[in-house]
Amino acid sequence: MLDLHDQFGEIDIYLFDQLLKGRITPGMRIVDAGCGGGRNLVYLLREGFEVFGADSNPRALEATRYLAASLAPKLPADNFRLEAIEAMSFPDAFADVVLSSAVLHFASSDAHFHAMLQGTWRVLKPGGLLFCRLASSIGIEKQVENIAGRRFRLPDGSERYLVDEPLLLQLTNELGGQLCDPLKTTVVQNQRSMTTWVVRKN
């Protein structure tokens, strides 16, 4: 019998929450936009979801392909593609669920952020679910140092593109989406802040 780690890997706890709520169910097509090494895909691969991914880091993508080959050997290797989020080659309205976990805050500018977001949103079907977790200024507004635009230096020394509640609500409206959950933010000992943004595509 598999233990929890074998079954779920290093899954984001807020993505696990979406599984518990029944919003991500077997038979759905999943695209992990910025899949990295596949930390959020272990359960989905084990349970026979139709899983796809994209990442611009060759080593990370190779790790995801290796993971997929070991857990779901029938999935084609080219389901996992070496490409930027803003230029993914998946068709429009392709996925039932798109995952964007710790990706969008690496945007270098407003234009880059919006290109990444639009590229992510484009591949989502109407009625589909966007699960997004990204760095924000919520709760640490006085601890971050502005560099340029929405680029900030965080107390932990990293530099990130930071969103806030008004921007996420504005983007939800502009995309024609609907919040599935209230925005949820975790502040990590005043060093960084991560917000979970879950949106249904109308």
DANORLIN-V151838 format. One record per helix or strand of 3 or more residues. SS is the DSSP state (~ for helix, > for strand). FROM is the first residue (numbers start at 1). LEN is the number of residues. Records with the same first field share a line. If there is no record, write none. Layout:
SS = FROM-LEN ; FROM-LEN
This chain:
~ = 4-5 ; 13-8 ; 42-5 ; 58-14 ; 77-3 ; 85-3 ; 104-3 ; 110-13 ; 165-11
> = 29-5 ; 50-6 ; 80-3 ; 95-7 ; 124-13 ; 145-4 ; 151-3 ; 159-3 ; 177-3 ; 184-5 ; 192-10
